[in-house]
Amino acid sequence: MSGGRRVAYEVVRRTFEQGAYADRAFAAEAAGLDPRERRQAMRLAFGAVQRMATSDHAVEQLGGRRPMRLQAELRNALRVSAYELLFSDAVPDRAAVSEGVELARQVAGGRVAGLANAVLRRIAEAGPAWVEGLPLPLRVSYPEWVIGEWTALVGEQGAAACAEAQNRAPELCVRLNPLRAQARDERELGGRAVEGLPEARVLDEGVDLAATDAFRRGAAWPQSRSSMRPARLLAPQPGMAVLDLCAAPGGKAGQLAALMEDRGRLVCVERHRGRAAELERTLRRFGMSCAEVVVADVLDVREERFDRILLDPPCSGLGVLAGRPDARWRRTPDAAAELALLQRRMLDHARGLLAPGGRLVYSVCTLRRDECEGVLAGGEYLWPQDVGSDGFYIAVQEG
């Protein structure tokens, strides 16, 4: 059995049994894997976490076993293997079943091998065609309330397209930082340019950004194309007073400083001290001198009026699920409703900080009416299936 398959199992186990974040668990577990095994491990781990609902349903309906009554080790091993059989064609079914049985035997003991073999063989026989006949939430493996939110906005077909788009690996896009970037950085990174976003480059699959000199020097920063739109719409000019609320981790702040040509005043607000300290380090890495970090709650900011304000508040994150495999299982409708109330309070407060003739941009990386047009109407939805990038809602208000 490959090391990648065992790593995938450990990520699934830690995510569902220990509450770990899948991306962090993967970073810890995959250390030392060669590139080929690392790619396999990521494909299986993230896919199994995303498709947990479908895989569990397959174990119950096809294998005749209620997943939550199974030994935890066996349950998580079956999640990895069921994902591979139903959603991946990287290896033949016979090999996937064999490897799945071996994985189950290693993690749950030899006595489960027969059961694992029987369940996986039935899943293999049913195959992807079985998935196509499932109700939409199970077919795409999302909570029903999330599918309901998207269906209310774009109908069932649009909701299905959004779900499938976020079941695929996100593209790797970087923002080039003109305060640091040199011609050699573009040559090192390669990739393709993006119309309307001269600072963006979409990199080829498999590029290890963290290993590049451009990343180490602060000349390139991972940031989706959709995430670069709010700063562009805000359109800060050199010499302006600009306020970035909820500024960590700093990608948008770096973009704002670049658009200001590092001239003027950029106030970056972050309430959590640890995140604020990391934000400070990131801004220094970008080579910015116009920015200052203020550790405060957004609602406590009492500064002079600002020419430009970017409000990118906490949200349910239903537009960035492609890069956060476990996030769909962590979100709840009650928590999302509470966030909408907070967003409205933040927006009302931010309006009071805007100078006459200024501009405010409200942006959230979610696709949920109550947090989007329900907070500030008249904005634009960026749907992953349409833009090929993260899902966002962005609205502009003039002072």
C-alpha positions in Angstrom: 0.0 0.0 0.0 1.3 3.4 -0.9 2.4 6.0 1.7 0.0 8.5 0.0 -3.0 6.3 0.8 -2.0 6.0 4.4 -1.5 9.7 4.7 -5.0 10.3 3.2 -6.5 8.0 5.8 -4.7 9.9 8.6 -6.0 13.2 7.3 -9.6 11.9 7.2 -9.2 10.3 10.6 -7.9 13.5 12.2 -10.5 15.7 10.4 -13.6 13.7 11.5 -12.4 12.1 14.8 -10.3 14.9 16.2 -11.8 18.0 14.6 -8.5 19.0 12.8 -8.5 21.2 9.8 -7.9 19.0 6.7 -5.3 21.3 5.1 -3.3 21.6 8.3 -3.5 17.9 9.0 -2.3 17.2 5.5 0.7 19.5 5.8 1.7 17.6 9.0 1.1 14.1 7.7 2.5 14.6 4.1 5.9 15.8 5.2 8.5 13.5 3.6 6.4 12.1 0.8 7.9 12.3 -2.7 6.0 14.5 -5.1 4.1 11.7 -6.8 2.9 10.3 -3.5 2.1 13.7 -2.2 -0.2 14.4 -5.1 -1.9 11.1 -4.6 -2.3 11.8 -0.9 -3.8 15.2 -1.5 -6.2 13.9 -4.1 -7.5 11.1 -1.9 -7.5 13.0 1.4 -9.3 16.2 0.2 -11.6 14.2 -2.0 -12.6 11.8 0.8 -13.3 14.7 3.2 -15.4 16.6 0.6 -17.4 13.6 -0.5 -17.9 12.1 3.0 -21.7 12.3 2.8 -21.8 10.4 -0.5 -19.3 7.8 0.6 -21.1 7.2 3.9 -24.4 6.8 2.0 -22.8 4.3 -0.3 -21.5 2.2 2.6 -25.0 2.2 4.1 -27.1 1.7 1.0 -24.7 -0.5 -1.1 -22.7 -2.2 1.6 -25.6 -2.7 4.1 -23.7 -1.1 7.0 -24.5 2.0 9.0 -21.3 4.0 9.0 -21.6 5.4 12.5 -22.0 1.9 13.9 -18.7 0.8 12.3 -15.4 0.9 14.1 -14.0 4.4 13.6 -10.8 3.2 11.9 -12.8 1.1 9.4 -15.3 3.8 8.8 -12.5 6.3 7.8 -10.7 3.7 5.7 -13.9 3.0 3.8 -14.3 6.8 3.2 -11.0 7.0 1.5 -11.6 3.9 -0.7 -15.3 4.7 -1.5 -14.2 8.1 -2.7 -11.6 6.5 -5.0 -14.1 4.0 -6.4 -16.9 6.5 -7.0 -15.1 9.7 -8.0 -11.6 8.9 -9.2 -10.3 6.9 -12.2 -6.6 7.1 -11.3 -6.4 3.3 -10.7 -8.5 0.4 -11.9 -11.4 -0.7 -9.6 -9.7 -4.0 -8.8 -6.6 -2.3 -7.6 -8.6 0.3 -5.6 -10.6 -2.5 -3.9 -7.4 -4.4 -3.1 -5.6 -1.4 -1.7 -8.7 -0.4 0.2 -8.9 -3.8 1.9 -5.2 -3.6 2.8 -5.7 -0.1 4.3 -8.7 -1.4 6.4 -6.6 -4.4 7.6 -3.7 -2.2 8.6 -5.7 0.4 10.5 -8.6 -1.7 11.9 -7.1 -5.2 12.1 -7.2 -8.4 10.0 -10.7 -9.4 11.2 -12.3 -6.6 9.1 -10.7 -7.6 5.8 -13.7 -9.7 4.7 -16.2 -7.0 5.5 -14.2 -4.3 3.8 -13.8 -6.5 0.7 -17.5 -7.1 0.5 -18.5 -3.5 1.0 -15.9 -2.1 -1.5 -16.8 -4.7 -4.2 -20.4 -3.7 -4.0 -19.5 0.0 -4.3 -17.2 -0.8 -7.2 -20.0 -2.6 -9.0 -22.4 0.3 -8.6 -19.8 2.9 -9.6 -20.3 6.5 -10.7 -23.6 5.7 -12.4 -25.1 5.1 -8.9 -24.1 8.5 -7.8 -25.9 10.2 -10.7 -29.2 8.9 -9.4 -28.9 10.4 -5.9 -30.7 13.6 -4.7 -28.6 16.7 -5.3 -27.2 17.2 -1.8 -26.0 13.6 -1.7 -24.8 13.6 -5.3 -22.5 16.5 -4.8 -21.9 15.8 -1.0 -23.0 19.1 0.6 -25.3 19.8 3.6 -28.9 20.3 2.5 -29.0 23.9 3.9 -26.0 25.0 1.7 -27.7 23.6 -1.5 -30.8 25.3 -0.4 -29.1 28.7 -0.1 -27.6 28.3 -3.7 -30.9 27.0 -5.1 -32.7 30.1 -3.8 -30.2 32.3 -5.7 -29.6 30.5 -9.0 -31.9 27.5 -9.1 -31.1 23.8 -8.8 -29.0 23.6 -11.9 -26.9 26.6 -10.8 -26.6 25.2 -7.3 -25.3 21.9 -8.8 -22.8 23.7 -11.0 -21.6 25.7 -8.0 -21.2 22.6 -5.9 -19.3 20.7 -8.6 -17.0 23.7 -9.3 -16.1 23.7 -5.6 -15.5 19.9 -5.6 -12.6 20.5 -7.9 -9.2 21.6 -6.9 -8.9 25.4 -7.0 -6.6 27.0 -9.5 -3.3 28.4 -8.1 -3.2 32.1 -8.6 -0.7 34.6 -7.3 -0.6 38.4 -7.0 2.7 39.9 -8.0 3.8 42.6 -5.6 5.3 45.5 -7.6 7.1 46.8 -4.5 9.2 43.6 -4.6 8.7 41.9 -8.0 11.4 41.8 -10.6 11.4 40.5 -14.2 13.0 37.3 -13.0 10.1 36.5 -10.7 7.7 36.3 -13.6 10.1 34.0 -15.4 10.5 31.8 -12.4 6.7 31.5 -11.8 5.5 31.3 -15.3 1.8 30.9 -15.7 -0.6 33.1 -17.6 -1.7 36.7 -17.3 -5.3 37.7 -16.4 -7.2 40.3 -18.3 -8.1 43.2 -16.1 -5.8 42.1 -13.3 -2.2 43.0 -14.4 -0.9 41.9 -11.0 -2.3 38.4 -11.3 -0.7 35.2 -12.6 -2.5 31.8 -12.8 0.2 29.2 -12.3 0.5 25.8 -13.8 -0.7 22.8 -11.7 2.0 21.4 -9.5 4.0 24.6 -8.9 5.4 24.6 -5.3 4.9 28.3 -4.6 6.4 28.2 -1.1 9.7 26.9 -2.6 10.1 29.9 -5.0 12.4 32.8 -4.4 9.5 35.1 -5.4 7.4 33.9 -2.5 10.3 34.0 0.0 11.0 37.7 -0.9 7.4 38.8 -0.8 7.3 39.4 -4.5 4.4 36.9 -5.0 1.5 36.0 -2.7 -1.2 33.3 -3.2 -4.5 35.1 -3.9 -7.4 34.1 -6.0 -8.6 36.2 -8.9 -11.9 36.9 -7.2 -10.1 38.0 -4.1 -8.3 40.7 -6.1 -11.5 42.3 -7.4 -12.5 44.2 -4.3 -9.3 46.3 -4.1 -9.5 47.0 -7.8 -13.1 48.3 -7.3 -12.1 50.3 -4.3 -9.5 52.1 -6.6 -7.3 53.8 -4.0 -5.0 56.5 -5.3 -1.6 57.6 -4.0 -1.8 59.9 -1.1 -5.3 58.8 0.1 -6.3 57.8 3.5 -7.4 54.1 3.2 -9.0 51.8 5.8 -8.8 48.0 5.5 -11.1 46.5 8.1 -10.6 42.8 9.1 -7.3 43.0 7.3 -5.5 39.7 8.1 -3.9 37.8 6.6 -2.8 40.7 4.4 -3.3 39.8 0.8 -5.8 42.6 0.1 -3.8 45.1 2.2 -0.7 44.4 0.1 -2.7 44.9 -3.0 -4.1 48.2 -1.7 -0.6 49.5 -0.8 0.6 48.6 -4.3 -2.3 50.4 -6.0 -1.5 53.4 -3.7 2.2 53.1 -4.9 3.0 52.9 -1.2 2.1 56.6 -0.8 -0.6 57.8 1.6 -1.9 56.2 4.8 -3.2 52.6 4.9 -4.7 51.6 8.3 -5.2 47.8 8.7 -7.5 46.7 11.5 -7.3 43.2 13.0 -8.8 42.3 16.4 -6.8 39.2 17.2 -3.3 39.9 18.4 -1.8 36.8 17.0 -3.3 37.4 13.5 -2.3 41.1 13.8 1.3 40.1 14.5 1.3 37.8 11.5 -0.2 40.7 9.5 2.6 42.9 10.5 5.2 40.4 9.4 3.4 39.9 6.1 3.3 43.7 5.4 7.0 44.0 6.2 7.7 41.2 3.8 5.8 43.1 1.1 8.1 46.1 1.6 5.3 48.4 2.5 5.9 51.7 4.4 2.5 53.3 4.1 0.6 50.7 6.2 0.0 50.6 10.0 -1.6 47.7 11.9 -4.2 48.6 14.5 -5.3 45.9 17.0 -8.9 46.6 17.6 -12.5 45.5 17.0 -14.0 47.0 13.9 -16.8 48.5 15.9 -14.3 50.3 18.2 -12.4 52.1 15.4 -12.8 55.9 16.0 -10.5 57.5 13.5 -10.7 60.4 11.1 -12.7 60.0 7.9 -11.2 57.9 5.2 -11.2 58.3 1.4 -11.5 54.6 0.8 -12.8 51.8 3.1 -12.6 48.1 2.4 -14.9 46.0 4.6 -14.2 42.2 4.1 -15.9 40.9 7.3 -16.1 37.3 8.7 -18.5 35.3 6.7 -19.8 31.7 6.2 -17.2 31.1 3.4 -19.5 29.3 1.1 -17.6 30.6 -1.9 -14.2 29.2 -1.0 -15.0 25.6 -0.2 -12.8 24.3 -3.0 -9.7 25.2 -1.0 -11.1 24.2 2.4 -12.3 20.6 2.1 -13.8 20.3 5.6 -15.4 23.7 5.8 -18.8 22.5 4.4 -19.2 20.2 7.4 -18.2 22.9 9.9 -20.7 25.6 8.8 -24.2 25.8 10.3 -27.2 28.0 9.3 -27.4 29.4 12.8 -23.8 30.5 12.8 -24.3 32.0 9.3 -27.3 34.0 10.5 -25.3 35.4 13.4 -22.6 36.5 11.0 -25.1 38.4 8.9 -26.1 40.4 11.9 -22.4 41.2 12.7 -21.8 42.2 9.0 -24.7 44.7 9.1 -23.3 46.2 12.3 -19.9 46.5 10.8 -21.2 48.1 7.6 -23.2 50.6 9.5 -20.2 51.5 11.6 -17.9 51.7 8.5 -20.3 54.1 6.8 -19.7 56.6 9.6 -15.9 56.5 8.9 -16.3 57.3 5.2 -15.3 60.8 4.1 -17.7 62.8 1.9 -17.2 61.7 -1.7 -15.4 58.6 -0.6 -16.0 55.0 -1.6 -16.7 51.9 0.4 -16.4 48.3 -0.9 -18.2 45.5 0.9 -16.9 42.0 0.0 -17.5 38.5 1.3 -16.3 35.2 0.1 -19.7 33.6 0.4 -22.8 33.0 -1.7 -25.7 33.4 0.6 -28.4 36.1 0.1 -28.6 37.2 3.8 -24.8 37.9 4.0 -24.6 39.4 0.5 -27.4 41.6 -0.9 -29.1 41.3 2.5 -26.3 43.4 3.9 -25.6 45.8 1.0 -27.8 45.5 -2.1 -26.8 46.2 -5.7 -23.6 44.2 -5.7 -22.3 41.5 -8.0 -22.1 37.8 -7.3 -19.0 36.0 -8.6 -20.0 32.3 -9.1 -17.2 29.8 -9.2 -18.7 28.0 -12.2 -18.7 31.3 -14.1 -15.4 32.9 -13.1 -13.3 29.8 -12.6 -12.2 31.2 -9.2 -13.5 31.7 -5.7 -17.1 32.7 -5.1 -17.5 36.3 -3.9 -20.1 39.0 -3.5 -18.8 42.6 -3.9 -20.8 45.8 -3.5 -19.8 49.4 -3.8 -21.2 52.3 -1.9 -20.2 55.9 -2.7 -20.0 58.4 0.1 
